[in-house]
Amino acid sequence: MESIDMSKKPAAAAASGAVEKKDYGSFLKNNMREYGMLMSLVAIMAFFQIMTDGTLMRPLNLTNLVLQNSYIVIMALGMLMVIVAGHIDLSVGSVVGLIGALAAVLMVDYGWGFVPASIVCLIAGALIGAAQGYWIAYFKIPSFIVTLAGMLVFKGMALALLQGQSLGPFPQTFQMLSSGFIPELTDNITFRTTSLIVGIIAAVVLILVKLHGLRKQTKHGMEDEPAMFFLLKNGVFAIAIIAFSYLLSTYRGMPNVLIIMFALMVLYTFITSRTTLGRRVYAVGGNEKAAKLSGIKTERVSFFTFVNMGVLAALAGLIFAARLNTATPKAGLGFELDVIAACFIGGASASGGVGKVMGAVIGAFIMGVMNNGMSIMGIGIDYQQMIKGLVLLMAVCFDVYNKNK
């Protein structure tokens, strides 16, 4: 009878542990962008929470943070698609101003209703994106040049529409787009129970969707995320959503624009990860010649990304105008820089082909928390611009370092 050497068991266990550690290490290394940005956001929020003596996480300030960054997050979703496809759009800030001016003329001067005016504005945004995308996709003119020209053209059109003056106020129904909150189903005005319930439902849906995705990956042998990371990441997300909802419930509840943002985040996460169109956008940005040889109509894909960007910029323009309750010639000034910075900080690659929806959203909130926190601390706008510029440079350097490595 063959004897069993018990001394080999510890060695086998040690080897198993080494493999497990190696798996964790390689997974962290391969997903450093995603986890790094998430940890950066948590660290930045903790820093400003301490430095502002708890002001950052107060319900009133959280509500303002959502309202102030809603249009940046919405445009970042469109800009991500453009950057992943290997392009850039410098005109989005001017489009925001132009759409706000068009909405003001239609609703204030001509008395149009909220719904038809908004539909016309969204169509106008799609046409603007199509006009720019046509030159970029089919005439191969660099997107930097086309959208730089568009930035000047649309800014001039906004000035012409408003005749150099501010125009407002907007109808009350239109203002609710940005300043309104979801209706409360109970009579309790001190605690918005409905908002907390919506947050809990969102957290549960997130967990179920992630579990469904993990089950499909496991079924096809594609699972690469260790169970510990999966549980930790999604558990933290779920707790954060519920805690955020609770804090908002103690003030005025969830803003309408937060629901719009969440719906768009879910939609674009599905498009980029689950649809043929999303995969083609990444293929075009990764290697356009190879994508074309594989049968992808690269011109059509690039054209779509700019049409999509135009629609989302128009939506952001409506939300921004509703928040200000007026259209001004300077609306949208510098927005393109914050939107582009949000995408790059969130892990999008300047050379295209790389980037995630959640990364762009996290990048937008990093910029928003920095703006909000520095303003509360009384830091001047001059130093704020310098700090944001350095953060953007560090994010791009990190991307280049990882790529070369």
N, C-alpha and C positions, 0 to 999 in steps of 0.2 A: 504494500500500500504506500502510495506516494505521500511523503510528508509535506506539510505546508509551512513555508518560511514566513513567520509572522513579522519578521523584520522588514519585509517589503511593503507592508501596509502603510506605515508612516510615510515612507518615501512616495508611495502612490498618492496618498492624501496631500502631501506637500506639493507634488507635481500638479494635482488638480487645483489646489489653491493658487499656484503660480499662473496656471492657465486662466483662472477666473480673474485674477488681478490684471493679467495682460489684456483680457477682453475688456475690462472696465477702462483700462488705460487707453487702449486703441479706440474704444468708442468715444471717450472724452476727447481724444485728439482729433478724431474725424468730425466731431460735432461741436468743436470749440466755438464756432460762430454763434450757433443757436444758444448754447448754454452760457457762453460768455456774455452775450448781450442781455440775457435774462438776469444773470447775476449782477451785471452792471446797473441795470434799472433798479433792482432791489437795493444795491449799495448806495446809489444816488438818492433814492427816496429816504433811506435811513439817515443819510448824511444831512439832508435838508430838513428832515423831521426834527433832528437834534438841534441844528443850527437856528431853526425858526421857532424853537420852544414849543413844538407840537402844532404849529399853525398849519403846516402843509397838509396834514391828514384830517383836519376839521371838515365836517360835512359841507359847509358853505364853500370852503376853498376847493374841495374835491369836485363839487358841482361846477365851479368856475373853471377848473382845470379841464373838465370834459367839454364845456362850451367853448373854451378858448382854443382847444386843439382838435375839435371835431372836423373842421374843414381840412386841416393838415393831414389827419389820418385818412380821410376819404380820398384826397388827392394822392397820398402816398401809395394807395392800392393801385391806382392807375399808373403812377410813375414807376412802380416796381415792374409792371408788365413791359413798359417802354424800355427800362434799363436792362432787364433780362434779355430782351430782344436785341440788345446792342445799340440802343439809341439814347437820346436825351431830349427833354422838352423844357425849354426855357420860357415858354409863353404862358404857363399855367396861371401865374399871378395876374397877368394882363387879361386873361380870359375870365378870371374871377371878377375883376373890375367891370369888364364889358357886360357880362351876364347880369351883374347887379344893376348896372345902368339900364339895360334892356328891360329887366323886371320892373324897375321904377317907372320907366316911361309907359309901359303897358298898364300897370296897376294904378299909378298915381295920376298920370296925365290923361290916359284913355279910359280909365275905370274898368279895366278887365278884371275878371275874377281870379282868385288864387290858382285854381286848377288849370284853366286854359293858358294863363300866362306862364306857369311853371312848365307846362308841356312844350310851349313854343321855345322857352329858354333852353330846355334840354335838347330839343331838336337843333337849335342854333349851336349848342356846344358840339353836337355830333358833326354838324357841317363844318365847323371850324377845325375839328380834329381830322375830318376827311380831306379838307383842303390842304392841310399841312402834310398829312400822311401820303397823299397822292404824289407830291413832289419828292418826298423822301423815298417812298417805296418803288415808284415806277420810273423816276428820273434820276435816282441815285444821288440826289443832292444831299450833302451831309445834314443830319438832323440839327446839329448845332447852328448852322447858318439859317436853315428854314425857320426854326423856332425863335431864333434871335430876331429875325425879320418880323415874325408874327408878334413877338413881344411889343415891338414898336408900333406895328400896325393896329393891333387891338387896343393898345393904350390910347392911341390917337382917336380910334372910333369911340371909345368910352368918353373921352373929353368932348367929342362932337355931339354925342347923344345927350350928355348932361349940360352942354354949353358952358363947361367950366365951373358949374355950380352943383351943390349938393341937392338931392331931390328926395323928398319923403314927407310925412311918414307913410309907412305901408299899412294895409288893412290888418286888423287884429288877427284874422285867421292865418294870414301869412306869417306874422310874427311868431305864432305858436310852433312853426317849423323848427325854430331854434331855441326860443325861450319858454316853450311849453313843456309840461310834464305829463307822464302817463296818468290817466284818470284813476282815482282811488275808489275801490269797490266797497270800502267800509266808511263809517262816519268818524273814524279816529283821525283827527287832524294833527296830533302831536307825533304820531308814528305811522308812516305809510306802509301798512302791511302788504299791500299789493306789490310794491316794489321789491320787498324782501322775498315774496313768493316767486316773483319773476326771476330774481337772482338765483334762488335755490333750484328752480326748474332748469335754468341755463347751465348751472353747475352739473346737475344730474345728466342732462343731455350731452354735455361735453364728455363726461366719463363714459357714457354708453357708446358714443360715437368712437371714442378712442379704443375702447374694448373691442368693438366690432372690427375696427381696422387692424388691431393686433391679432384678432382671431383669424382674419383673412390672411395676414402675413404668415402666421404660424402654419396655416393649412397648406400654403404654397411653398413653405420652407424659406421664407424671406425674412424671418424675424432676425433683427440685428441689435435691438435695444435691450440691454439687460433689464430683468424684471424690476430690480431695485430702482433704476433710473426712471422706468416707466411709472411706477407707483408714486415715487417722490415728486416727479415733475407734474403729473396730472392731479395728484393730491394737493399740491401747493396751489395750482391754478384754481381748483374747485374751492378751496378755502378762501383764496384771495377774492374770487367772484362773490362768494357769500358775504364775506366781511365788507367788501366794497358796497354791496347792496344794502347791508345793514346800516352802514354809515349814511348812505344817501336817504334811507328810509327815515332817519331821525331828523332830516331837514325838509325837503320838498318832494322827495321821491326821485325816480329815474327821469332824466330829461328825455324828451322825444328823440332828440338827435343821437342819444346813446343807443337807442333801439335801432335806428337807421345804421349807425356804425357797426353794430354787432351783426346785423343781417348782411351787410356788405362783406364783412370779414368772413363770415361763413360761406357766402356765395363765392368769393374769390379764392378761398382755400380749396373749395370743391373744384373750381375751374382749373386752378394751377396743378392740382395733384390727382384729379380723377378724370379729366377730359382729354380728348385727343388734341383739342386746340391748345390747352395748357402745355402739353408735352411738346407740341410743335414750336411754341414760343421759346421754350428752353433750348430746343434743338437749333433754332435759327440763331439764337444768341451765342450758343456754344461753338458752332461751326456752320456758318451760312452756306458755304460751298458744299459741304457734306450733306446738309439738310436738303439742298436743292437737288443734288444727285440722287437722293433717296426718294424723290418724288414730291417733296413738300413745296407748295407754292409760297415761297418765301416772301414775295411781294405782298401777297394777300395777308399774310400773318403780320407783317410790319404795318400795313395799312390799318388793320383791325386794332392794333395796340394804340394808335393815335386817335382813332375814332372813340375808342373806349376812354382814353385820357380826356378827350374833349367833353364827353358826357359827364364824367366824374368832376371835372373842373367846373362845369356848369352847375352841377348839384352843390358843390362847395360854394360857388358864387351866390346861389340862392340862400344857403344857410348863413353865410357871412352877412349878406344884406339884411336878412331877417333879424339877425342878432343886433346889428347896428341900428336897425329901423330906419335906415336911410342909405341912399347910394351916393358915394362920393368919388370924385375923379382919382383920388389916391388909393382907392380900395384895391387890395391884393398886392400892394407894393412890397417886393421882397419875398413873397410867399414861395416862389419857385426855389429859392435857396433853402428854406426850411424843409420843403418837401423832398428835394434831392438829397439833402443832408440826412433826413430821416431814413431814406432807403439805404444809403451807404453805411450809416452807423448801424443799421439793422442787419448788415451782412451781405447786401447786394454787391456784386463785383462790378467794377468800373469797365471791365472788358466784356461784360454780358454773360448770359448763361447760368448765373448763380444768383439766388435770392429766394426768400420765403415771405409769405404774407405776414405771418406772425412776427418775423424779423422787422419788416417795415413798420408794423404797428408799434412794436417795442421801441424802435428807433424814433418814431414820432413822439411817443410818450417820454422818452429820455430827453428830447429837445424841449418838450412842454414842461416837464418837471424842472429842468434847469432854468428855463425862462421864469417860471412861477417862483421857484425857490430863491433865485437871485434877486427878483423884484421885491419879495418879502423882506429879504435881508438888506435891501437898500443899495445894492450894487448898481452902479451907473450903467447906462446903455452902452457906453464905450467899452467898458470891461466885459459886459455880457457878450458883445459881438466878438471880442478877442478870444474869450473862453470857448464859445461855440465853434469858432474857426479852428482852434487847436484840437478840440474833440473830434471834429470832422477829419482833420489831417491824421490824427492818431488812428481813427477807424480805417481809413484808406491804407495807411502804412501797415496796419495789422493784416489787411486783406492781401496786400502785395507780399508781405513776409510769408504768410501761409501758402500762397500760390507758388512762390519760389522754392519753398521748403519741400 
